[in-house]
């Protein structure tokens, strides 16, 4: 997978929107990508599968698809599988890596299996033994939907009494909910582009919680570039994130989120196989710091578009 080339890019269709809880962010990402492609002279169209499904996309006869769908139905391997069957090249990771990346629990299991550090987690249910969960993970802890992005449905639980309510909030987004050991420290995000690892960003939020509002709405979130790590530590972080990305089969481009504790140990939190491309998004910021402007970034991602293995 993902070893082929796009060939002639007669018509690139940017697919955005969709039906997931991240639809609004996807619409913004897709609009920005579409504008960049047009500025570069690419014959590009935008398409929202919510309007006409796969049949509508097939009628557009794309030579390649730029996937800007976030969340389920677009980032979880289902859409990638459909493009494989249609024989259409597309950006980003293939079916397996996309499905794994969307499943936070199984991503952790892969990382643990290859010896990469990630915080312990427990799967929750409505009838969970909340006291046992607290005893095992400690407080505070993080409760989150397994199949959701953009921090939707996520809570930081500071007492046992908050745990059931946090589970209920997360369960509104997904039938599978997990509790994760909370890592006290600094938050970093590392973008990958082809074979390159872009400069790490340290994210600082005045409220201490990088939630949906901090990501997409507030202007008080601080993004530190350079991130403040020594050259040696940043290189080690880059190497860790590349291993984490490759471990789940990631290709083309993506982003790894990491927490670094007081002892300097980095803990892998999650992988994003279709990161945001809005004016608040992190991959464009890291690329810009590396001397890659937004239009160049979009074109480089497009050049990683896969040639599906099926005819």
C-alpha positions in Angstrom: 0.0 0.0 0.0 0.9 3.6 -0.5 3.9 2.9 -2.6 2.4 4.1 -5.9 2.3 7.5 -7.6 -0.6 9.6 -8.5 0.3 9.9 -12.2 -1.6 12.6 -14.1 -3.5 14.8 -11.8 -6.2 15.8 -14.3 -8.8 16.4 -11.6 -8.3 16.4 -7.9 -11.4 16.2 -5.7 -11.1 17.5 -2.1 -13.5 15.5 -0.1 -14.7 17.3 3.1 -17.6 17.7 5.4 -19.2 14.3 5.8 -21.4 13.2 8.6 -19.1 12.9 11.6 -19.1 15.0 14.8 -16.1 16.8 13.3 -18.0 18.0 10.2 -17.6 21.7 10.9 -13.8 21.4 11.3 -13.6 19.2 8.1 -15.5 21.9 6.1 -12.9 24.5 7.1 -10.0 22.2 6.4 -11.3 21.3 3.0 -12.0 24.8 2.0 -8.5 25.9 2.9 -7.0 22.9 1.0 -9.2 23.6 -2.1 -8.2 27.2 -2.2 -4.5 26.3 -2.0 -4.8 23.8 -4.8 -6.6 26.3 -7.1 -3.9 28.9 -6.3 -1.3 26.4 -7.5 -3.2 25.9 -10.8 -4.5 22.4 -10.0 -7.9 21.5 -11.5 -9.6 20.9 -8.2 -13.1 20.5 -7.0 -14.7 20.3 -3.6 -17.1 17.5 -2.7 -19.2 16.8 0.4 -20.2 13.1 0.5 -23.1 14.0 2.7 -24.7 15.5 -0.4 -24.3 12.7 -2.9 -22.5 9.8 -1.3 -19.9 7.7 -3.1 -21.9 7.7 -6.4 -21.7 11.5 -6.5 -17.9 11.3 -6.1 -17.5 8.6 -8.7 -19.4 10.8 -11.2 -16.8 13.5 -10.8 -14.2 11.0 -12.1 -11.3 12.2 -9.9 -7.7 11.4 -10.9 -6.9 11.7 -7.2 -8.8 12.5 -3.9 -7.4 14.8 -1.2 -9.0 13.4 1.9 -10.0 16.2 4.3 -12.7 14.2 6.2 -12.1 14.2 9.9 -13.6 11.6 12.2 -15.7 8.5 11.5 -16.7 7.8 8.0 -13.7 9.5 6.6 -10.7 9.1 8.8 -11.4 5.5 10.0 -10.6 3.5 6.9 -14.1 3.1 5.6 -13.8 5.9 3.0 -10.2 4.7 2.2 -11.6 1.3 1.5 -14.2 2.7 -0.8 -11.5 4.6 -2.8 -9.5 1.4 -3.0 -12.5 -0.4 -4.6 -13.0 2.5 -7.0 -9.3 2.5 -7.9 -8.8 6.1 -7.0 -5.5 7.4 -5.6 -5.9 9.3 -2.3 -3.9 11.2 0.2 -2.8 9.9 3.6 -2.8 6.5 5.2 -4.4 3.4 3.9 -7.3 1.3 5.3 -5.5 -0.4 8.1 -3.6 2.6 9.5 -6.7 4.8 9.2 -8.8 2.3 11.1 -6.2 1.8 13.8 -5.6 5.5 14.2 -9.3 6.2 14.8 -9.4 3.5 17.5 -7.5 4.9 20.5 -7.5 1.6 22.4 -6.1 -0.5 19.6 -3.5 2.1 18.7 -2.3 1.8 22.3 -2.2 -2.0 22.1 0.0 -1.8 19.0 2.3 0.7 20.6 2.5 -1.4 23.8 3.2 -4.5 21.7 6.3 -2.9 20.1 7.5 -1.4 23.4 6.5 2.2 22.8 5.4 4.3 25.9 1.7 5.2 26.2 -0.4 5.7 29.3 -2.3 2.8 30.8 -6.0 2.7 30.0 -9.2 0.9 31.0 -12.3 0.3 29.0 -15.4 1.6 30.8 -19.0 0.5 30.8 -22.2 1.8 32.4 -21.8 -0.8 35.2 -18.1 -0.3 35.7 -16.6 -0.5 39.2 -15.7 3.2 39.5 -13.7 2.8 42.7 -11.6 0.0 41.1 -10.9 2.3 38.0 -9.7 5.1 40.3 -7.5 2.7 42.3 -5.9 1.4 39.1 -5.4 4.7 37.2 -5.3 7.2 40.0 -6.6 10.8 39.9 -6.8 12.9 37.8 -7.5 10.7 34.8 -8.8 11.3 31.3 -12.1 9.9 30.0 -12.6 9.9 26.2 -14.6 8.2 23.4 -12.4 5.6 21.7 -13.5 6.6 18.1 -13.6 10.4 18.2 -11.3 13.3 17.5 -10.9 17.0 18.2 -11.2 16.2 21.9 -15.0 15.8 21.5 -16.5 14.1 24.5 -13.3 14.2 26.5 -13.1 15.0 30.3 -10.4 15.3 32.9 -11.8 13.6 36.0 -10.5 14.9 39.3 -12.6 12.9 41.7 -14.4 9.5 41.8 -17.8 11.3 41.9 -17.0 12.9 38.5 -16.2 9.6 36.8 -19.7 8.3 36.0 -20.8 11.7 34.5 -17.6 11.8 32.4 -18.4 8.3 31.1 -22.0 9.4 30.2 -20.7 12.5 28.4 -18.2 10.4 26.3 -20.8 7.7 25.6 -22.9 10.3 23.8 -20.2 10.2 21.1 -19.3 6.5 21.1 -20.4 3.2 22.4 -16.8 2.5 23.5 -15.3 4.7 26.2 -11.9 4.6 27.8 -10.3 6.0 30.9 -6.6 6.8 30.6 -3.9 7.6 33.2 -3.3 11.3 33.2 0.2 12.5 32.5 1.2 15.7 34.3 3.5 17.7 32.1 3.8 19.5 28.8 1.9 18.7 25.7 3.6 18.4 22.4 2.5 17.6 18.9 4.7 16.4 16.1 3.7 16.3 12.4 5.0 13.9 9.8 5.2 14.7 6.1 6.4 12.0 3.8 9.7 10.8 5.3 10.2 14.0 7.2 9.4 14.9 10.8 8.4 18.5 11.2 9.5 20.7 14.2 7.6 19.8 17.4 5.1 22.3 18.8 4.5 22.7 22.5 0.9 23.6 23.2 0.1 25.8 26.2 -3.5 26.5 27.2 -4.3 29.1 29.9 -7.0 26.8 31.3 -4.7 23.8 31.2 -7.0 21.7 29.0 -6.5 21.6 25.2 -10.2 21.0 24.4 -12.3 21.7 21.3 -12.7 25.4 22.2 -8.9 25.8 22.8 -8.2 24.1 19.5 -10.6 25.8 17.1 -12.2 28.9 18.8 -10.1 30.6 21.4 -7.2 32.9 20.6 -5.5 32.5 24.0 -3.9 29.1 23.2 -0.2 29.4 22.8 1.8 27.4 20.3 5.5 27.4 21.1 7.9 27.2 18.1 10.6 26.4 18.8 9.1 24.1 21.4 11.8 24.8 24.0 13.4 21.3 24.1 17.1 20.9 23.7 18.2 19.8 20.2 18.9 16.3 21.5 15.5 15.9 23.3 13.7 17.2 20.2 15.5 14.7 18.0 14.5 11.9 20.4 10.9 13.1 20.4 10.9 13.1 16.6 12.4 9.6 16.4 9.7 8.4 18.9 6.9 9.9 16.9 8.2 8.5 13.6 8.3 5.0 15.2 4.8 5.5 16.6 3.5 6.5 13.2 5.1 3.7 11.3 4.0 1.2 14.0 0.4 1.7 13.1 1.2 1.7 9.3 0.9 5.5 8.9 1.8 6.9 5.5 1.9 10.2 3.6 1.3 12.6 6.5 -0.1 12.7 10.0 0.4 13.9 13.5 1.3 12.4 16.8 0.2 13.9 20.2 2.6 13.4 23.1 2.7 14.3 26.8 6.1 14.8 28.5 6.2 14.2 32.2 8.3 16.0 34.9 11.0 13.4 34.6 11.4 14.1 30.9 9.7 10.9 29.6 7.5 11.2 26.6 4.2 9.4 26.5 2.3 8.7 23.2 -1.4 9.8 23.4 -2.8 9.4 19.9 -2.2 9.5 16.2 -4.1 11.7 13.7 -4.1 10.3 10.2 -6.1 13.3 8.7 -5.0 16.3 10.8 -6.8 19.6 10.7 -5.8 22.1 8.1 -7.7 25.2 9.5 -6.2 28.5 10.4 -5.8 27.2 14.0 -4.3 23.8 13.0 -1.0 22.5 14.1 0.5 20.9 11.0 0.5 24.1 8.9 2.1 25.9 11.8 4.9 23.3 12.1 5.4 23.4 8.3 5.6 27.2 8.2 8.3 27.1 10.9 10.2 24.6 8.7 9.9 27.0 5.7 7.0 25.3 4.0 4.1 27.6 3.3 0.5 26.4 3.3 0.3 26.0 -0.5 3.6 24.1 -0.6 2.3 21.9 2.2 -0.9 21.1 0.4 1.0 20.2 -2.8 3.5 18.0 -0.9 0.6 16.1 0.8 -1.0 15.7 -2.6 2.2 14.2 -4.0 2.0 11.5 -1.4 -1.4 10.4 -2.7 -1.5 6.6 -3.0 -2.1 4.4 -6.0 -4.6 1.8 -4.6 -3.4 -1.8 -5.0 -6.7 -2.9 -6.5 -7.6 -2.1 -10.1 
